[in-house]
Amino acid sequence: MAVDVSVGVLTYNQEKTIARTLDSILNQRHTCTFEIIIGDDCSSDDTRKICEEYGAAINCKNEKRENENWIVFKLIINKSL
């Protein structure tokens, strides 16, 4: 699937705001295929859990890559008006 727009979100201990950030991105009006790439720098709060829940809840292809310092979520969404 070709992606028209990529949105990058970097996080660290953002459990209070990450849901609002992702909702804002997902609620944009558009007719394109886009991806949200979320990079979490080993948050010690629930940021990672919230990102995982978003990935599971929305109907999209998602990938998760981890190393010892970072986790990257890649959500690909095909949404039209």
Secondary structure, 3 states (H helix, E strand, C coil): CCCCEEEEEEECCCCCCHHHHHHHHHCCCCCCEEEEEEEECCCCCCHHHHHHHHHHHCCCEEEEEECCCCEEEEEEEECCC
